[in-house]
Amino acid sequence: MTLWTVLHILTLLGVLAGAAVAVWLKDLLAAVIALAASSLLLSLAFYLLQAPDVAIAEAGIGAALTTAIYVLAIRKTRRREEG
């Protein structure tokens, strides 16, 4: 395996781990941060696949704008999930 293949696999495993952690967490703000980290790793995966325009869009919209909207929504509700 080459270094690029290992880097692709580690990046995608990080995306999956971030998404799984976001589902597992009860603190909604921490879950949003985990989703943002997962989105940033996904933008890195797009960049490694030589799609920089998609990577910039994912970082800007997927990580930044969506995270800001989620944080604003959490501020209007309870921070911890009940149940």
Rosetta blueprint (number, residue, H / E / L):
1 M L
2 T L
3 L H
4 W H
5 T H
6 V H
7 L H
8 H H
9 I H
10 L H
11 T H
12 L H
13 L H
14 G H
15 V H
16 L H
17 A H
18 G H
19 A H
20 A H
21 V H
22 A H
23 V H
24 W H
25 L L
26 K L
27 D E
28 L H
29 L H
30 A H
31 A H
32 V H
33 I H
34 A H
35 L H
36 A H
37 A H
38 S H
39 S H
40 L H
41 L H
42 L H
43 S H
44 L H
45 A H
46 F H
47 Y H
48 L H
49 L L
50 Q L
51 A L
52 P H
53 D H
54 V H
55 A H
56 I H
57 A H
58 E H
59 A H
60 G H
61 I H
62 G H
63 A H
64 A H
65 L H
66 T H
67 T H
68 A H
69 I H
70 Y H
71 V H
72 L H
73 A H
74 I H
75 R H
76 K L
77 T L
78 R L
79 R L
80 R E
81 E L
82 E L
83 G L
